[in-house]
């Protein structure tokens, strides 16, 4: 097993599991990090996003205010699709470059961390998919606490993704992140021994 897709729902704790895999020597290629990169001033998608959404999405430094842009697109599914049309081809191209480079390294595992893995129907590109799971009620609580959003804004972000239980049914492996960090770490440890370093 050399290349897996890692995904989850919003606020399920995917970044926590990604960091646990990285600590074991995996190379993690993070779609969210690349999404930040393509929106930086001068980067691939910056000018097109500003042209479409206006100078009002810029902060005082002239960079795109991601929280403000997120508030706009999560309130309007059509605008969210437009943003994806602009950014996703750029993100996917950079992801591919970095995955290829990682596979040429000595890393025991390459993890493509993709929030919308199942939504974008890219799960067939990997040897297996790992889902980080938390119940929808837990997701909503974490979104509100983490992002300071009200119930309506939190719910909009949740329903913008496939239901977590539908993702669970499609995943090769599931890490349940409802409990303690220690419980999650134990599941990751057991998975690594079974899949990455068996025997």
C-alpha atoms as one frame of an Amber mdcrd trajectory, in Angstrom:
protein
   0.000   0.000   0.000   1.666   3.181  -1.174  -1.021   5.755  -2.077  -4.260
   6.402  -0.214  -6.895   9.111  -0.212  -7.759  10.648   3.156 -11.077  12.387
   3.620 -13.771  13.192   6.132 -16.588  15.589   6.694 -16.143  19.142   7.889
 -14.917  19.176  11.517 -14.505  15.395  11.773 -10.806  15.734  12.667  -9.163
  14.862   9.366  -6.188  17.151  10.058  -5.579  15.341  13.339  -5.388  11.978
  11.591  -3.227  13.441   8.790  -0.729  14.666  11.394  -0.687  11.227  13.042
   0.095   9.587   9.688   2.788  12.184   8.969   4.360  11.478  12.365   4.768
   7.854  11.240   6.646   8.924   8.111   3.850   9.367   5.563   4.077  12.211
   3.079   0.795  14.125   3.204  -0.268  16.125   0.151  -2.950  18.456   1.490
  -5.585  19.840  -0.896  -6.515  22.591   1.609  -2.917  23.842   1.728  -2.828
  23.910  -2.074  -6.221  25.659  -2.155  -4.641  28.431  -0.062  -1.675  28.594
  -2.438  -3.720  29.017  -5.622  -5.551  31.993  -4.069  -2.441  33.895  -3.005
  -1.814  37.213  -4.822  -0.105  36.424  -8.111  -1.032  32.726  -7.971  -3.008
  30.795 -10.561  -6.598  31.496  -9.473  -6.218  34.861  -7.718  -7.033  37.240
 -10.592  -9.952  35.155 -11.856 -11.539  34.911  -8.392 -11.208  38.677  -7.833
 -12.607  39.364 -11.307 -15.632  37.166 -10.578 -16.327  38.062  -6.941 -15.056
  41.657  -6.842 -12.547  43.644  -4.810 -14.858  43.270  -1.813 -13.364  39.820
  -1.128  -9.910  41.365  -0.531  -8.565  42.216   2.912  -6.571  45.331   3.797
  -3.336  43.746   2.560  -4.793  42.972  -0.883  -5.071  39.221  -0.252  -8.304
  37.239  -0.604 -10.199  37.095   2.687 -11.001  33.371   2.715 -13.520  33.626
   5.564 -15.428  36.358   3.745 -15.329  34.464   0.446 -16.483  31.316   2.255
 -19.455  33.171   3.724 -20.477  34.298   0.227 -20.192  30.949  -1.535 -21.715
  28.807   1.224 -24.806  31.035   1.128 -25.261  30.404  -2.619 -24.699  26.952
  -4.200 -24.309  28.486  -7.687 -21.507  30.761  -6.498 -19.853  27.833  -4.734
 -19.846  25.911  -8.008 -18.336  28.909  -9.788 -15.542  29.144  -7.240 -14.884
  25.427  -7.631 -14.802  25.787 -11.426 -12.058  28.403 -11.070  -9.986  26.771
  -8.351 -10.356  22.994  -8.651  -8.464  22.488 -11.951  -5.515  24.433 -10.506
  -5.655  22.559  -7.210  -5.881  19.183  -8.965  -2.895  19.926 -11.213  -0.696
  20.865  -8.252  -1.924  17.855  -6.277  -0.902  15.547  -9.107   2.564  17.085
  -9.342   3.153  16.692  -5.614   1.771  13.151  -5.447   4.087  12.056  -8.268
   7.072  13.649  -6.504   6.111  12.007  -3.200   5.778   8.579  -4.816   9.341
   8.948  -6.095  10.588   9.527  -2.541  11.373   6.930   0.114   8.198   7.689
   2.107   6.460   4.464   3.211   3.049   5.970   2.418   1.692   8.893   0.385
  -1.554  10.380   1.670  -3.658  12.647  -0.553  -5.709  14.689   1.929  -8.828
  15.716  -0.038 -11.936  17.023   1.788 -14.244  16.507  -1.211 -12.747  13.184
  -2.320 -16.058  11.373  -2.802 -17.923  14.454  -4.027 -15.355  14.868  -6.822
 -15.486  11.124  -7.621 -11.721  10.753  -7.318 -11.677   7.760  -4.985 -10.793
   5.371  -7.841  -7.411   7.111  -8.190  -6.173   5.550  -4.938  -5.345   2.113
  -3.597  -7.810   2.748  -0.808  -9.621   5.543   0.995  -9.582   6.408   4.689
 -12.510   8.315   6.174 -12.264  10.211   9.458 -15.714   9.894  11.003 -17.748
  11.890  13.501 -21.528  12.024  13.874 -23.329  15.002  12.241 -24.311  16.381
  15.661 -20.651  16.332  16.675 -19.668  18.021  13.410 -22.152  20.861  13.979
 -20.944  21.407  17.528 -17.302  21.489  16.413 -18.020  23.846  13.482 -19.776
  26.305  15.788 -17.004  26.154  18.384 -14.089  26.195  15.920 -15.325  28.794
  13.448 -17.589  30.879  15.686 -20.561  30.342  13.360 -24.242  30.406  14.179
 -26.449  27.347  13.643 -27.566  28.354  10.137 -24.049  29.055   8.838 -22.749
  25.830  10.401 -25.583  23.824   8.835 -24.873  25.343   5.390 -21.304  24.080
   5.545 -22.424  20.640   6.640 -25.044  20.170   3.912 -22.612  21.357   1.220
 -20.908  17.963   1.522 -22.142  14.409   1.054 -23.672  13.049   4.271 -20.919
  11.566   6.443 -22.687   8.187   6.655 -22.781   7.956   2.857 -19.029   8.607
   2.807 -18.572   5.973   5.510 -20.279   3.374   3.321 -17.899   4.140   0.448
 -14.616   4.264   2.372 -12.099   1.415   2.501 -11.186   2.182   6.131 -12.851
   4.290   8.822 -11.147   6.044  11.736 -13.783   6.960  14.324 -12.878  10.343
  15.812 -15.832  10.656  18.190 -13.767   9.820  21.251 -10.455  10.876  22.740
  -7.291  11.708  20.862  -5.762   8.581  22.410  -8.544   6.433  20.970  -7.989
   7.920  17.514  -4.216   7.430  17.785  -4.734   3.769  18.732  -6.871   3.211
  15.621  -4.258   4.871  13.395  -1.510   2.753  14.996  -3.460  -0.468  14.422
  -4.249   0.498  10.824  -0.592   1.327  10.082   0.575  -2.035  11.408  -2.044
  -3.907   9.423  -1.823  -2.045   6.111   1.522  -0.236   5.784   3.906  -2.493
   7.726   2.185  -5.895   7.958   4.204  -8.792   9.318
